[in-house]
Amino acid sequence: MKPSGDAKSAYIAVATRRFAMDGFHGTSLSNLAKDAGVSKQALLHFFKTKEALYAATLTALAERMMQDLIACRHADPAQWLSDYFTTLCQNAYADPTDMRLVVHALLDSDQNARKWPLRPYLDELIRITSDTSGGRAKEVSAQLAWVSQMIGMIQYHIISVPTVSGMYGADTATVLQVEMVKRIEHAVHEFCSN
């Protein structure tokens, strides 16, 4: 008997948290099964392999990120990018799991992978970037470099919040959140208007 769609979603949610904490290589099927409260065979029955569960987890991540991107749609592509990257940052403050999963996905990826779940999301960001006055003047490689830099800036900041808060206090970390949004808006404006 196959698990229902709700069970599949629950397994993916558990896998998202575990892969975000420990990465693909640091996560075992035993730990995933324990976290899900099922046997290893239950996971294998539905996903067949750890790789298949990881692929489903990354696909779900890409879908969430694409939904957020579409939700920020704006007629002005520069405003769309600004709204989206600000939303990405704010969502990551609320729950850094997805940003941590993206970092692990980047670290764990093999250049010979057969599937790239984040590709459509990145392609859409590049398409929006190319619709800005500054983006039109740049090669796709420069657009991708900028998009990667924006995502990386947010990832690094989000991942460092607990450490910054520990070293400098929660008040400083809160002030940095406000500063981060200003930097996002400035970076978008600078790229899109050049």
C-alpha positions in Angstrom: 0.0 0.0 0.0 1.4 3.4 -1.0 1.3 6.3 1.5 -1.2 9.0 0.7 -0.2 12.4 -0.7 -0.3 13.7 2.9 2.3 11.1 3.9 4.5 12.0 1.0 4.3 15.7 2.0 5.1 14.8 5.6 8.1 12.8 4.5 9.3 15.6 2.4 8.9 18.1 5.2 10.9 15.8 7.6 13.5 15.4 4.9 13.7 19.1 4.2 14.6 19.8 7.9 17.1 16.9 8.1 18.8 17.6 4.8 18.9 21.4 5.7 20.7 20.5 9.0 23.0 17.7 7.8 23.1 17.8 4.0 22.7 14.8 1.7 25.8 13.0 2.8 25.3 13.6 6.5 21.8 12.3 6.5 20.9 8.6 6.8 17.7 6.9 5.9 17.6 5.6 9.4 17.6 9.2 10.8 15.0 10.2 8.2 12.8 7.3 9.2 13.2 8.0 12.9 12.3 11.7 12.4 9.3 10.7 10.4 8.2 8.1 12.9 8.2 5.3 10.4 10.4 2.4 9.4 13.2 2.8 6.8 11.2 0.4 4.6 8.2 2.7 4.6 10.4 5.5 3.2 12.0 3.1 0.7 8.6 1.8 -0.4 7.5 5.2 -1.4 10.8 6.9 -2.5 12.8 3.8 -3.5 16.2 5.5 -2.6 17.6 8.3 -0.4 18.5 10.0 -3.7 14.8 9.9 -4.8 13.7 11.5 -1.5 16.4 14.1 -1.8 15.3 14.9 -5.4 11.7 15.2 -4.2 12.8 17.5 -1.4 14.8 19.8 -3.8 11.9 19.8 -6.2 9.5 20.9 -3.4 12.0 23.6 -2.5 12.2 24.9 -6.0 8.4 25.0 -6.2 8.2 27.0 -3.0 10.8 29.4 -4.2 9.1 29.8 -7.6 5.7 30.4 -5.9 7.3 33.2 -3.8 8.8 34.7 -6.9 5.5 34.6 -8.8 3.7 36.0 -5.7 6.0 39.1 -5.9 5.2 39.8 -9.5 5.2 43.5 -10.4 5.0 45.3 -13.8 8.3 46.9 -13.1 11.0 44.1 -13.2 13.3 46.0 -10.9 10.6 46.4 -8.3 9.7 42.7 -8.8 13.3 41.7 -8.0 13.5 44.1 -5.0 10.2 42.8 -3.6 11.2 39.2 -4.2 14.7 39.3 -2.7 13.3 41.2 0.3 10.6 38.6 0.7 13.2 35.8 0.4 15.2 37.4 3.2 12.2 38.0 5.4 11.0 34.4 4.9 14.4 33.2 5.8 14.4 35.2 9.0 11.2 33.5 9.9 12.4 30.0 9.0 16.0 29.6 7.7 15.4 25.9 6.7 15.0 26.6 3.0 18.1 28.8 2.8 20.1 26.1 4.6 18.8 23.5 2.3 19.9 25.6 -0.7 23.4 25.9 0.7 23.6 22.1 1.3 22.2 21.5 -2.2 24.9 23.6 -3.7 27.6 21.9 -1.6 26.3 18.4 -2.3 25.7 18.8 -6.0 27.7 16.9 -8.5 28.3 18.6 -11.9 27.1 15.3 -13.5 23.7 15.3 -11.8 20.9 14.2 -14.0 18.4 16.6 -12.6 18.7 20.2 -11.5 15.4 21.1 -9.6 16.5 24.8 -9.0 17.2 25.5 -12.7 13.7 26.7 -13.7 13.7 29.1 -10.7 17.1 30.5 -11.6 16.1 30.8 -15.2 13.0 32.8 -14.2 15.2 35.1 -12.0 17.5 35.6 -15.0 14.6 36.3 -17.3 13.3 39.0 -14.9 16.8 40.4 -14.5 17.2 40.7 -18.3 13.9 42.7 -18.5 15.5 45.5 -16.4 17.3 48.4 -18.2 20.6 47.4 -16.5 20.1 43.7 -17.1 19.4 44.1 -20.9 22.9 45.5 -21.3 24.6 42.5 -19.6 25.4 39.0 -20.8 23.5 36.1 -19.3 26.6 35.1 -17.4 26.7 38.5 -15.7 23.0 38.2 -14.9 23.5 34.8 -13.4 26.5 36.0 -11.4 24.4 38.9 -10.0 21.5 36.6 -9.1 23.9 34.1 -7.5 25.5 37.0 -5.5 22.1 38.2 -4.3 21.0 34.7 -3.1 24.4 34.1 -1.6 24.4 37.4 0.3 21.0 36.5 1.8 22.1 32.9 2.6 25.3 34.1 4.3 23.5 36.7 6.3 20.7 34.3 7.4 23.1 31.5 8.3 25.3 33.9 10.4 22.4 35.4 12.4 22.7 33.0 15.3 26.4 33.6 15.6 26.1 37.4 15.2 23.3 37.4 17.8 25.5 35.4 20.2 28.5 37.6 19.7 26.8 41.0 19.6 23.4 40.5 21.0 19.9 40.0 19.7 19.4 43.8 19.3 22.3 44.0 16.9 21.0 41.1 14.9 17.6 42.9 14.6 19.3 46.1 13.4 21.2 44.0 10.8 17.9 42.7 9.5 16.8 46.2 8.7 20.2 47.0 7.2 20.0 43.8 5.1 16.7 44.9 3.5 18.3 48.3 2.7 21.3 46.6 1.1 19.0 44.4 -1.0 17.1 47.4 -2.3 20.3 49.2 -3.0 21.9 46.3 -4.9 18.8 45.8 -7.0 18.6 49.5 -7.9 22.4 49.6 -8.7 22.2 46.5 -11.0 19.0 47.4 -12.7 19.8 51.0 -13.5 23.4 50.5 -14.8 
